Amino acid sequence: MPSTSIVIARPLEDVWSFLTTERNWQAFHGAALAQVVPGWQRGATLVWSDGSTSRLEECIERKTLRTCGTFMGSTFELTPQGDDTELRYYFEARGGASFTDGGSAHLATYREGLLRLKGLLEDEG
């Protein structure tokens, strides 16, 4: 699976809290997350502002979020590194979807999003 990672100069708890606050997603993800029903737990439904939905396949507190939509699965893994946190993003095409470039354009776009997330969190500190 293609992946990218970034180290954020914030404790794991701060990064997890940011990721699990719906209103923060548009700032780094590009899509507005309206709500998570019934909450951040395995099997929950992520409802996006455009009305589409994804499923939360895995939710391990302060460690992993894995979402699954119709055409893409995405995983966020958090690893403490002293006082900092490494955030790794993986993705895979699903439902017959594919990338003509092996996913490199999506990966580059997501890397930019992670850099925005890093900036937002580090500026809070």
C-alpha positions in Angstrom: 0.0 0.0 0.0 1.3 3.5 -0.8 2.0 5.5 2.3 3.5 8.7 3.6 4.4 9.9 7.1 5.2 13.0 9.1 6.5 13.7 12.5 4.4 16.3 14.5 6.0 18.1 17.4 3.1 17.4 19.7 2.2 14.6 22.1 0.2 11.6 20.9 -2.9 12.7 22.9 -3.0 16.0 21.1 -2.7 14.5 17.6 -5.4 11.9 18.4 -7.7 14.5 19.8 -7.3 16.6 16.7 -8.0 13.7 14.4 -11.1 12.7 16.3 -12.7 16.2 16.2 -14.9 16.3 13.1 -14.6 20.0 12.4 -10.8 19.6 11.9 -11.0 17.3 8.9 -11.7 19.9 6.2 -8.5 21.8 7.2 -6.2 18.8 6.3 -8.4 16.3 4.5 -10.1 18.6 2.0 -13.6 17.2 2.8 -15.8 18.3 5.6 -16.7 15.6 8.1 -20.2 16.4 9.4 -20.5 13.7 12.0 -19.4 10.3 13.2 -22.3 8.0 14.3 -22.5 6.7 17.0 -19.0 8.1 17.7 -15.3 7.2 17.2 -15.6 3.4 17.4 -15.2 0.4 15.1 -18.2 0.1 12.8 -19.2 3.8 13.1 -20.4 5.7 10.0 -18.6 8.8 8.9 -21.1 11.3 7.4 -19.5 13.8 5.1 -21.0 17.3 4.4 -21.9 16.2 0.9 -24.1 13.4 2.3 -21.8 10.6 1.3 -20.7 8.1 4.0 -17.7 5.9 4.9 -17.3 3.3 7.5 -14.8 3.2 10.4 -13.3 -0.2 10.0 -10.9 0.1 12.9 -10.5 2.5 15.7 -7.8 1.8 18.3 -7.6 4.8 20.6 -4.4 6.8 20.2 -3.2 4.4 17.6 -5.2 3.6 14.5 -8.1 5.0 12.4 -9.1 3.0 9.3 -11.9 4.2 7.1 -13.5 2.5 4.1 -15.5 4.2 1.4 -16.9 2.9 -1.8 -13.6 3.3 -3.7 -10.9 3.9 -1.2 -9.7 2.6 2.2 -7.5 4.9 4.3 -5.5 4.2 7.4 -4.0 6.7 9.9 -1.4 5.2 12.3 0.0 7.2 15.2 3.3 6.2 16.9 4.8 8.2 19.8 8.4 9.3 19.3 9.4 10.9 22.6 7.4 14.1 23.0 6.5 14.0 19.2 4.1 11.8 17.2 4.6 10.1 13.9 1.5 10.1 11.8 1.5 7.6 8.9 -1.1 7.5 6.2 -1.8 4.4 4.0 -4.4 4.0 1.3 -5.7 1.4 -1.1 -8.1 1.5 -4.0 -11.3 -0.6 -3.6 -14.4 -1.5 -5.4 -12.7 -1.8 -8.8 -11.1 1.6 -8.5 -7.5 2.0 -9.6 -4.8 4.7 -10.0 -3.2 5.2 -13.4 -0.1 6.5 -11.7 0.0 3.9 -8.9 -1.5 6.5 -6.5 1.4 8.9 -6.5 -0.8 12.0 -7.2 -3.1 11.1 -4.4 -0.1 10.5 -2.1 1.3 13.9 -3.0 -2.0 15.6 -2.3 -2.3 13.8 1.0 1.2 14.6 2.0 0.3 18.3 1.6 -2.7 17.7 3.8 -0.5 16.1 6.5 1.8 19.1 6.3 -1.3 21.4 6.9 -2.3 19.2 9.8 1.3 19.4 11.3 1.2 23.2 10.9 -2.2 23.5 12.6 -1.1 21.3 15.6 2.3 22.9 16.0 0.9 26.4 15.8 -1.6 25.5 18.6 1.3 24.6 21.0 
